[in-house]
Amino acid sequence: MEDQTAAVDITAIDAERGFFAEFETPDKARWKEEAVAALKGAPFDKVMYTKTCEGLTIQPIYCAEDIAGLPHLGAKPGFPPFARGARPNGFIGEPWRISQEITLAFPREFNEEARHDIARGQTALNIVLDSPTRAGQDPADAPDDEVGARGVSLATLADVATLFRDIDLARVAVHCHAGAAALPLLAMLAVALQDNGKGVNHIYGLEGCVGGDPLGELAADGKLAVSLGTAYDCLYQTTAWALKKAPKLQTILARGHPYHDAGASSTEEVAFALATATEYLRETIRRGLTVDEVAPRIRFGLSLGSNFFMEIAKLRAARILWAQIVEAFGGSDEARKMTLHARSSAFNKTVFDPYVNMLRVTSEGFSGAVGGVDSMHLAPFDEPIRTPDRFSRRIARNAQIMLQEEARFVMPIDMGGGSYTIERLTHEFAETAWRLFQDIEKNGGMAAALAAGAPRAMAAATAAKRAKAVETRVDVILGTNMYANLAEKKIEAPRVDRAALKKARVDEVAGQRRAYRLFSLGFDLTRIEEGFSGAGGDAVELAIDAVASGATLGELSEVLAGLDAARPEAPPLRIARLAESFENLRRRVETKFAGEGRKLRIFLANMGPIPQHKPRADFSRGFFEVAGFEVLGNEGFETVEAAADAMFASGALVAVICSTDATYPDYVPRLTRRIKAVKPDTTVIVAGKQPPEATEAFNAAGVDDYIHVRANCYEINRKLHDKYIG
């Protein structure tokens, strides 16, 4: 056989292009010509470009020319503006923290499950508090349905000590959103970590964040238990105290999660989080700290959505913008670094076909890893349904471990760096989010924006656009608005006796207080007020003394509430999952017919042979099953009389005529009239969008509606529900 390699003249190879020198170099104009030809007449700009809810337009292809001159490209990892991450070595040596949320109600249960998960790969203790604990209420003063709901209930020093029992905090970081004011919880934590035998307080080496986020709480709940002035005083006091007593601990949280969960776009989420952090920075500096002292104490919390490249760009752009903000305050390069905790989106998760949630969080975790998070929570698949159990937590935790240890995502530094798509999106994302941020600042800052309802209105407007895309199935939620599985075995949420749970917690707390105060000398809680007029950190030290004397979290919070009678209010965000509208339709059918052993039926009037009706019959089945209807199929009918008789025998209340546009003029009017003559209450629907002249004739015969790829799937199904279920 002749040696083919002899045909290549090595000396003639272009030094820059290598072996590609023998091929013609394509350019973007040539590619567009080929793409236009492949579209066969479809409009190029409409088909090939995608507009997102962030206000960005995704191009079909990105080239080197698209990133030429971008301002952040010249920087290396670990250097301003930190698009490529805050550390020069990326995740090599120190991967992102696996910070899975634990939401058990009782401290002892939380501790048991936390130790179990830490022994199996979790590297950060993510403490989710129930709403009364975040609001500073003892269990006895809280509503029955809130105690221990979606988080742990804490009230006493014994609770906090139990929470951390036998957990090695020298190697496990802590992440906790403590509500509007972290001071009471931080004081309890300081006492709980005191090693009385050695006189050493282990909080000095504690790493992570126990942070307050008053504006985030105000946005989500519409109210606060303390004034904003007091909340900002607490941020100042806890930060000043931690500088001396817990140098590795962050004390301020700026979360974008509430806005994301209310449907805000990624650019809106980042802009709101940045505006929140800026307000905290401004207020704590005004009270006496420096930008270099405060900025490193702020941790950002952002959600990871399903748009893979957009979410990577979001994380990179957020770091650029925060570095720019801190620089404007005069911060050092070290202070300009952003600490970023991410959690997978709660907005896009589903109750039906919930195992698909496993796939969603894997993609979201991929985005977080490539985007360079510092810590991350990937939601267990059953999170929207119940308190996740060990199995679901294990699957979610292992998704992160696989990304780190099997996929080796810790090895490449800045995996997205150099990607034309990611770099361009990073730049455009940063520009868009920056404009939103500037608008908030020009109008008085984040607190003023919340009081005026601006973030709520923006999030609601974006959520409405997203909902419309889901209702019309432009955007697909697998297993919910497309490809519903009516035969799935549902995951049942266990019934929780909330009143009994609250009573158990109230009794537990009462017992702890009695036992402690048998030997406690007591403490004058009013002395804590003096700390707020003293040096930074004094209020925390006095709160620590109060905790050591038996004060509860609720009692400490009452002191804070008494400092100022003002109570801020704001229109609360409407937090809901995107899939809920379709899920409610499914539940409505199940509830109506649960005790009757039947379903609401839709009959497919398939006309003609299988090849003639099957495409639209398959489409129709999927269209109505997402709302819980039982769709009755068949192999087709030769005459309208046979189709009508079968429809009457089925007991269905809705008939969908499926065939071709060419045969509809013959079938539709006759079949519709025959059905309506016998059962006038029957809804007759035609599968396929029809031209105006055909629609007029069909409507005259009694056709009620039409389904097609552009139809509003939710609205059509909801009308049928309203008509036949009530």
C-alpha positions in Angstrom: 0.0 0.0 0.0 1.4 3.4 -1.0 2.4 5.7 1.9 -0.2 8.4 1.9 1.7 10.6 4.4 4.3 11.4 1.7 1.7 13.6 0.0 2.0 16.2 2.8 4.8 18.7 2.5 5.6 19.4 6.1 7.7 22.4 5.3 4.8 24.1 3.5 2.4 24.0 6.5 1.4 27.5 7.7 3.1 28.0 11.1 0.0 29.7 12.6 -2.8 27.5 11.2 -1.0 24.2 11.3 -2.6 21.4 9.3 -5.7 23.6 8.8 -3.7 25.7 6.3 -4.8 23.4 3.5 -8.5 24.2 4.1 -10.4 27.4 3.2 -10.9 29.7 6.2 -14.7 30.2 6.7 -16.0 33.6 8.0 -19.3 34.6 9.6 -20.7 35.9 6.3 -20.1 32.6 4.6 -21.6 30.7 7.5 -24.7 32.9 7.3 -25.1 32.2 3.6 -25.1 28.5 4.3 -27.5 28.9 7.2 -30.0 30.9 5.2 -30.0 28.3 2.5 -30.6 25.5 5.1 -33.6 27.4 6.5 -35.3 27.1 3.1 -37.1 30.5 3.2 -37.7 30.8 7.0 -36.7 34.3 8.3 -33.2 34.1 9.5 -33.4 36.8 12.2 -36.6 35.4 13.6 -35.5 31.8 13.7 -31.8 32.0 14.6 -31.8 34.7 17.3 -33.3 34.1 20.8 -34.5 36.9 23.0 -34.4 36.1 26.7 -36.3 37.5 29.7 -33.0 39.2 30.7 -33.3 41.5 27.8 -30.4 39.9 26.0 -30.4 38.3 22.5 -28.6 35.0 22.1 -26.8 34.8 18.8 -26.8 31.5 16.8 -23.0 31.5 16.6 -20.2 33.5 18.3 -16.8 34.2 16.8 -13.5 35.8 17.9 -14.8 39.1 16.5 -17.6 39.1 19.0 -15.3 39.3 22.0 -12.6 41.6 20.6 -11.9 44.5 22.9 -14.1 43.3 25.8 -12.7 45.0 28.9 -12.5 42.0 31.2 -10.6 39.7 28.9 -7.1 40.7 29.8 -7.4 39.7 33.5 -6.1 36.4 34.9 -7.9 34.3 37.4 -7.7 35.8 40.9 -7.1 39.4 39.6 -9.6 42.3 39.1 -12.2 42.4 37.9 -12.5 38.8 39.0 -14.7 37.5 36.1 -12.4 34.5 36.1 -12.8 33.8 39.8 -11.4 35.3 43.1 -8.5 32.8 43.4 -5.5 32.4 41.0 -5.6 28.6 41.4 -9.4 28.3 41.0 -10.7 25.1 42.8 -7.3 23.4 42.8 -6.5 22.6 46.4 -9.8 24.0 47.7 -13.0 23.0 45.8 -16.3 24.9 46.3 -18.1 23.9 49.5 -20.8 21.3 49.2 -23.4 23.2 51.3 -26.6 21.2 51.2 -29.5 22.6 53.1 -30.9 20.7 56.0 -34.5 21.5 57.0 -35.3 19.2 60.0 -37.5 20.9 62.6 -35.9 19.8 65.9 -32.3 20.6 66.8 -31.5 17.0 67.8 -32.9 15.6 64.5 -31.0 18.3 62.6 -27.7 17.4 64.3 -28.2 13.7 63.6 -28.8 14.2 59.9 -26.1 16.8 59.6 -23.5 14.4 61.1 -24.7 11.7 58.7 -24.4 13.9 55.7 -21.0 15.4 56.7 -19.6 11.9 57.0 -20.7 11.3 53.4 -19.2 14.2 51.6 -20.9 17.4 52.7 -18.3 20.1 53.5 -20.4 23.0 54.8 -23.3 23.0 57.3 -26.2 24.8 55.7 -28.6 25.8 58.5 -32.1 26.6 57.3 -34.1 28.3 60.1 -37.9 28.3 60.3 -39.6 31.6 59.8 -40.3 32.2 63.6 -36.6 31.8 64.4 -35.6 34.2 61.6 -38.1 36.7 62.9 -36.9 36.3 66.5 -39.9 34.6 67.9 -39.8 31.8 70.5 -42.0 28.8 69.6 -44.7 29.7 72.1 -45.3 33.0 70.4 -45.3 31.7 66.8 -48.3 30.5 64.7 -48.8 26.7 64.8 -48.2 26.1 61.1 -44.8 27.9 61.1 -42.9 26.3 63.9 -40.4 23.8 62.4 -41.9 24.3 58.9 -39.2 24.2 56.2 -36.4 24.8 58.8 -35.1 24.2 62.2 -36.6 25.8 65.3 -34.1 27.4 67.6 -34.9 29.3 70.8 -32.3 28.6 73.6 -28.6 28.0 74.1 -29.4 24.3 74.6 -30.9 24.2 71.1 -27.9 25.8 69.5 -25.5 23.5 71.5 -27.5 20.5 70.4 -27.4 21.7 66.8 -23.6 21.7 66.7 -22.9 18.7 69.0 -20.0 16.5 67.8 -19.6 18.5 64.5 -16.0 19.4 63.8 -16.3 23.1 62.9 -12.5 23.2 62.3 -13.1 21.5 58.9 -16.8 22.2 58.3 -17.9 25.7 57.3 -21.2 27.2 58.3 -23.8 28.9 56.2 -26.9 30.4 57.9 -29.4 33.1 56.9 -30.3 34.4 60.3 -33.1 36.8 59.2 -33.2 40.6 59.5 -30.8 40.6 62.5 -28.1 38.0 63.1 -27.1 39.4 66.5 -29.2 37.1 68.7 -28.2 33.9 66.9 -24.5 35.0 66.7 -24.5 35.6 70.5 -25.9 32.1 71.1 -23.4 30.6 68.8 -20.5 32.3 70.6 -21.6 30.8 73.9 -22.4 27.4 72.5 -18.9 27.1 71.1 -17.2 28.1 74.3 -15.1 25.3 75.6 -15.4 25.9 79.3 -12.9 23.3 80.2 -10.1 25.1 78.4 -11.5 28.6 78.3 -11.3 28.7 74.5 -14.1 29.9 72.3 -14.0 27.9 69.1 -15.9 30.6 67.2 -12.6 32.3 66.6 -11.8 29.7 63.9 -15.3 29.3 62.6 -15.5 29.8 58.8 -18.5 30.6 56.8 -21.4 33.0 57.3 -24.0 33.7 59.9 -25.6 36.7 58.3 -28.4 39.1 58.5 -30.3 40.2 55.4 -33.0 42.7 56.5 -33.8 43.9 53.0 -34.2 40.4 51.7 -36.6 39.6 54.5 -38.5 42.8 53.8 -38.8 41.9 50.1 -40.1 38.4 50.8 -42.4 39.1 53.8 -43.4 42.7 53.3 -42.5 43.6 56.9 -39.8 43.3 59.6 -39.9 42.8 63.3 -37.4 45.6 63.8 -36.8 48.9 62.2 -34.3 49.2 59.3 -32.2 51.5 61.5 -31.9 48.8 64.1 -31.2 46.1 61.5 -28.4 48.2 60.1 -27.1 48.8 63.6 -27.0 45.0 64.1 -25.1 44.6 60.9 -22.5 47.1 62.2 -22.3 45.5 65.6 -22.0 41.9 64.4 -19.4 42.8 61.8 -17.3 44.9 64.2 -17.4 42.1 66.7 -16.5 39.4 64.2 -13.5 41.4 63.0 -12.0 40.8 66.5 -13.6 37.6 67.7 -14.4 35.5 64.5 -12.1 36.7 61.7 -13.1 34.0 59.3 -16.9 34.5 59.7 -19.0 36.7 57.5 -21.9 38.5 59.0 -23.9 40.0 56.2 -26.0 38.3 53.5 -27.2 39.9 50.2 -29.6 37.3 48.7 -31.1 37.3 45.3 -33.1 34.1 46.0 -36.4 35.9 46.9 -36.4 37.8 43.6 -35.5 34.8 41.6 -38.2 32.7 43.3 -40.7 35.5 42.4 -39.9 35.1 38.7 -37.3 37.9 38.3 -34.8 37.6 35.4 -31.2 36.8 36.2 -30.2 40.4 35.5 -32.9 41.7 37.8 -31.8 39.2 40.5 -28.2 40.3 40.3 -29.1 44.0 40.2 -31.3 43.7 43.3 -28.6 41.7 45.2 -25.9 44.3 44.3 -28.2 47.2 45.3 -28.9 45.4 48.6 -25.2 44.8 49.4 -24.4 48.4 48.4 -26.9 49.7 50.9 -25.4 47.4 53.6 -22.0 48.7 52.7 -23.0 52.3 52.9 -24.8 52.0 56.2 -22.1 50.1 58.0 -19.4 52.5 56.7 -21.6 55.4 57.9 -21.6 53.8 61.4 -17.8 53.7 61.6 -16.3 50.7 59.7 -14.2 50.9 56.6 -15.0 49.5 53.2 -12.0 47.1 53.6 -13.5 45.8 56.8 -17.1 45.4 55.6 -16.9 44.3 52.0 -15.1 40.9 52.7 -17.8 40.3 55.4 -20.6 40.2 52.8 -21.7 37.0 51.2 -23.9 37.0 48.2 -26.6 34.3 47.6 -27.8 33.8 44.0 -30.0 31.1 42.4 -29.0 29.0 39.5 -31.6 28.7 36.7 -32.0 26.4 33.8 -30.4 28.6 31.1 -27.0 27.0 31.2 -24.8 29.6 29.5 -26.8 32.5 31.0 -26.2 31.3 34.5 -22.5 31.0 34.0 -22.4 34.5 32.6 -24.5 35.7 35.6 -21.9 34.5 38.2 -19.0 36.0 36.2 -20.8 39.3 35.6 -21.8 39.6 39.3 -18.2 39.4 40.3 -17.2 42.1 37.8 -19.9 44.5 39.0 -19.3 44.0 42.7 -15.6 44.7 42.2 -16.6 47.9 40.4 -18.8 48.9 43.2 -16.3 48.3 46.0 -13.6 50.1 44.0 -16.0 53.1 43.8 -16.1 53.1 47.7 -12.2 53.1 47.7 -11.8 49.4 48.5 -8.6 47.4 48.0 -8.2 44.6 45.5 -8.7 42.1 48.2 -11.9 43.8 49.4 -13.3 43.7 45.8 -13.5 39.9 45.7 -17.0 38.5 45.9 -17.9 35.5 48.1 -20.7 33.7 46.3 -23.1 31.0 47.6 -25.4 29.6 45.0 -28.5 27.3 45.3 -30.3 25.6 42.5 -33.5 27.3 41.4 -36.7 26.6 43.4 -38.7 28.5 40.8 -38.4 25.8 38.1 -38.9 22.7 40.1 -42.0 20.4 39.9 -44.2 18.3 42.0 -45.3 16.0 39.2 -42.6 13.8 37.6 -40.3 15.1 40.4 -37.4 12.8 39.4 -36.8 15.1 36.5 -35.7 17.6 39.2 -32.5 15.5 39.5 -31.6 16.4 35.9 -32.4 20.0 36.4 -30.1 20.4 39.4 -27.3 18.6 37.6 -27.4 21.2 34.9 -27.6 24.0 37.4 -24.7 22.5 39.4 -22.7 22.4 36.2 -23.4 26.1 35.7 -22.3 26.9 39.2 -19.1 24.9 38.9 -18.1 26.6 35.6 -19.2 30.0 36.9 -17.0 29.7 40.0 -19.2 29.5 43.1 -17.6 29.4 46.6 -20.3 27.1 47.9 -23.4 25.5 46.5 -26.7 23.8 47.4 -28.3 21.5 44.9 -31.9 20.9 45.8 -33.1 17.3 46.5 -35.7 16.2 43.9 -38.5 16.1 46.5 -37.8 19.5 48.0 -41.1 21.0 46.6 -43.1 18.1 48.1 -41.8 17.3 51.5 -38.9 17.6 53.9 -36.1 15.8 51.9 -35.1 12.4 53.3 -31.7 10.7 53.4 -32.1 9.2 50.0 -33.0 12.4 48.2 -30.3 14.4 50.0 -27.8 11.7 49.1 -28.6 11.9 45.4 -28.3 15.7 45.4 -25.1 15.7 47.4 -23.6 13.1 45.2 -24.3 15.2 42.1 -21.8 17.8 43.5 -19.3 15.1 44.6 -19.4 13.7 41.1 -18.8 17.1 39.6 -15.8 17.5 41.8 -14.3 14.0 42.0 -15.4 12.1 38.9 -15.9 14.8 36.3 -12.8 16.6 37.7 -14.4 20.1 37.5 -11.9 21.2 40.2 -8.9 20.8 37.8 -9.3 23.4 35.0 -9.1 27.0 36.2 -12.0 29.0 34.8 -13.5 26.5 32.5 -15.6 29.1 30.8 -12.7 31.4 30.1 -12.1 32.1 26.4 -15.5 30.8 25.3 -16.8 33.2 22.7 -20.4 32.6 23.9 -19.7 32.9 27.6 -17.4 35.9 27.4 -19.8 37.8 25.2 -22.8 37.0 27.4 -20.8 38.0 30.5 -20.1 41.4 29.1 -23.7 41.9 27.9 -25.1 40.6 31.1 -22.9 43.0 33.1 -24.0 46.0 31.1 -27.7 45.2 31.5 -27.6 44.4 35.2 -25.5 47.6 35.7 -28.1 49.8 34.1 -30.8 48.3 36.4 -28.5 48.8 39.4 -27.9 52.4 38.5 -31.6 53.0 38.2 -32.1 51.7 41.7 -29.3 53.9 43.1 -30.6 57.0 41.3 -34.0 56.5 42.9 -32.7 56.3 46.5 -31.3 52.8 46.9 -32.8 49.4 47.6 -34.8 50.3 50.7 -36.5 53.0 48.8 -37.1 50.8 45.8 -38.7 48.1 48.0 -41.0 50.7 49.7 -42.1 51.9 46.3 -42.7 48.3 45.2 -40.4 48.6 42.2 -38.6 45.2 42.5 -42.0 43.5 43.1 -43.4 45.1 40.0 -40.4 44.2 37.9 -40.3 40.6 39.1 -44.1 40.2 38.5 -43.8 41.6 35.0 -41.0 39.1 34.2 -42.9 36.3 35.9 -45.9 37.0 33.7 -43.9 36.8 30.6 -42.4 33.5 31.7 -45.8 32.1 32.7 -47.1 33.0 29.2 -44.2 31.1 27.6 -45.0 28.1 29.7 -48.8 28.3 29.1 -48.2 28.4 25.4 -45.5 25.7 25.7 -42.9 27.9 24.0 -40.9 27.0 27.1 -41.2 23.4 28.1 -41.3 22.0 31.7 -40.8 18.4 31.2 -43.5 16.2 32.8 -45.7 19.2 33.6 -46.7 21.2 30.5 -45.2 18.6 28.1 -45.0 14.8 28.2 -47.1 14.4 31.3 -47.0 10.9 32.9 -50.5 10.2 34.2 -49.4 6.8 35.4 -46.6 8.0 37.6 -46.6 6.9 41.2 -46.8 10.1 43.2 -44.6 10.9 46.1 -46.8 11.6 49.0 -46.0 14.2 51.5 -46.4 12.9 55.1 -49.1 14.6 57.1 -47.5 16.7 59.9 -49.5 17.6 62.9 -48.3 21.2 63.2 -50.1 21.9 66.5 -48.5 18.8 68.1 -45.1 19.7 66.7 -45.4 23.2 68.2 -46.5 21.9 71.5 -43.5 19.5 71.6 -41.2 22.4 70.9 -42.9 24.7 73.4 -42.5 22.0 76.1 -38.9 21.3 75.1 -38.0 25.0 75.4 -39.8 25.4 78.7 -38.0 22.5 80.1 -34.6 23.9 79.0 -35.4 27.3 80.5 -36.4 25.8 83.9 -33.3 23.6 84.1 -31.0 26.5 83.2 -32.4 29.1 85.4 -32.2 26.9 88.5 -28.5 27.9 88.7 -28.5 31.1 86.6 -28.1 34.5 88.3 -30.1 36.2 85.6 -29.2 39.2 83.5 -30.7 42.7 83.0 -31.6 42.5 79.3 -32.0 46.3 79.1 -28.2 46.6 79.4 -28.0 45.3 75.8 -29.4 48.6 74.7 -26.3 50.4 76.1 -24.1 48.4 73.7 -25.7 50.1 70.7 -24.5 53.5 71.8 -21.0 52.1 72.5 -18.1 50.8 70.4 -18.7 48.4 67.6 -19.2 44.9 69.0 -20.3 46.0 72.5 -23.9 45.0 71.9 -22.8 41.5 70.9 -20.7 41.1 74.0 -23.7 42.1 76.2 -25.9 39.7 74.3 -23.4 37.0 74.9 -23.6 37.7 78.7 -27.4 37.5 78.5 -27.3 34.2 76.7 -24.9 32.8 79.3 -27.5 33.8 81.9 -30.3 32.0 80.2 -31.8 34.6 77.7 -33.7 33.1 74.8 -33.5 34.1 71.2 -37.0 35.6 71.5 -36.0 37.7 74.5 -32.9 39.1 72.7 -35.1 39.9 69.7 -37.6 41.7 71.9 -34.8 44.0 73.1 -33.9 44.8 69.5 -37.6 45.4 68.6 -37.8 47.9 71.5 -34.9 50.1 70.3 -37.1 51.8 67.7 -40.8 51.7 67.2 -40.6 52.2 63.4 -41.5 49.1 61.3 -40.8 49.1 57.6 -43.4 47.8 55.2 -43.2 47.0 51.5 -45.4 45.1 48.9 -44.2 41.5 49.4 -42.9 39.5 46.5 -45.3 36.9 45.1 -43.1 33.8 45.4 -44.4 30.8 43.5 -43.0 28.0 41.3 -43.4 28.3 37.5 -45.1 24.9 37.2 -47.9 25.6 39.7 -50.6 26.6 37.3 -50.5 23.3 35.5 -50.0 21.4 38.7 -53.2 23.0 40.1 -55.1 21.7 37.1 -53.8 18.2 37.7 -54.7 18.4 41.4 -58.1 19.7 40.5 -59.0 16.6 38.5 -57.6 14.3 41.2 -59.5 16.0 43.9 -62.8 16.0 42.0 -62.7 12.4 41.0 -60.6 10.9 43.8 -63.5 9.1 45.4 -65.3 8.2 42.2 -62.7 6.0 40.5 -62.9 7.8 37.2 -61.4 10.6 35.3 -62.5 13.5 33.1 -62.4 12.0 29.6 -61.6 13.5 26.2 -62.4 11.5 23.1 -60.2 11.7 20.0 -62.4 11.6 16.9 -59.7 10.4 14.6 -60.9 10.5 11.1 -59.4 8.4 8.3 -56.4 5.9 8.4 -53.6 6.1 11.0 -51.1 8.1 8.8 -53.8 10.7 8.3 -54.8 11.4 11.8 -51.9 10.2 14.0 -49.7 13.4 14.1 -52.6 15.5 15.4 -53.9 12.7 17.6 -50.5 12.4 19.3 -50.3 16.2 19.7 -53.8 16.3 21.1 -53.1 13.6 23.7 -50.1 15.5 25.0 -52.0 18.8 24.9 -54.8 17.5 27.3 -52.9 15.0 29.5 -50.9 17.8 31.0 -54.2 19.0 32.7 -55.0 15.5 34.0 -57.5 14.5 31.4 -57.9 10.9 30.3 -57.5 10.9 26.6 -59.3 8.1 24.7 -57.6 7.1 21.5 -58.5 4.8 18.6 -57.3 3.7 15.2 -59.6 6.0 13.3 -63.1 6.1 11.8 -64.2 6.0 8.2 -67.4 7.8 8.7 -68.6 10.6 10.9 -71.5 8.4 12.1 -69.1 5.8 13.4 -67.0 8.5 15.1 -70.1 10.1 16.8 -71.5 6.8 18.0 -68.1 5.9 19.6 -67.9 9.3 21.2 -71.4 8.9 22.7 -70.5 5.4 24.0 -67.3 6.6 25.6 -69.1 9.0 28.0 -66.6 11.7 27.2 -67.6 15.4 27.5 -65.0 16.7 25.0 -64.4 15.6 21.4 -61.2 16.5 19.5 -61.4 16.0 15.7 -58.1 14.9 14.4 -57.3 14.6 10.7 -55.8 16.8 7.9 -56.6 20.2 6.7 -57.6 18.8 3.3 -60.2 16.5 4.8 -61.5 18.8 7.5 -64.1 20.6 5.3 -65.8 17.2 4.8 -65.5 15.9 8.3 -65.7 18.8 10.7 -69.1 20.4 10.0 -71.0 17.1 9.7 -69.4 15.5 12.8 -69.8 18.6 14.9 -73.5 19.0 14.1 -74.2 15.3 14.8 -72.5 15.5 18.2 -74.2 18.7 19.2 -77.6 17.4 18.1 -77.4 14.6 20.6 -75.2 16.1 23.3 -75.3 19.9 23.0 -73.1 20.4 26.1 -70.2 18.5 24.5 -67.2 20.7 23.7 -65.9 20.1 20.1 -62.3 21.0 19.4 -60.4 20.8 16.1 -56.8 19.9 16.2 -54.7 22.3 14.0 -54.8 26.0 13.2 -57.2 26.7 10.4 -57.4 29.5 7.8 -60.0 32.2 8.5 -62.5 30.9 5.9 -62.4 27.4 7.4 -62.7 28.7 10.9 -65.8 30.7 10.1 -67.5 27.7 8.6 -66.5 25.4 11.4 -67.6 27.9 14.1 -71.0 28.1 12.4 -71.3 24.3 12.6 -70.7 24.5 16.4 -66.9 24.1 16.9 -65.9 25.5 20.2 -62.1 25.8 20.0 -58.9 24.9 18.2 -55.6 23.6 19.4 -52.2 24.0 17.8 -48.6 24.7 18.6 -49.3 28.4 19.2 -52.4 27.9 21.3 -52.5 28.7 25.0 -52.5 25.2 26.4 -53.2 26.3 30.0 -56.1 28.6 29.1 -57.9 26.1 26.9 -57.5 23.4 29.6 -58.6 25.8 32.4 -61.8 26.7 30.5 -62.6 23.0 30.2 -61.9 22.5 33.9 -64.2 25.5 34.8 -67.0 24.1 32.5 -67.0 20.5 33.7 -65.5 20.6 37.1 -66.6 23.9 38.4 
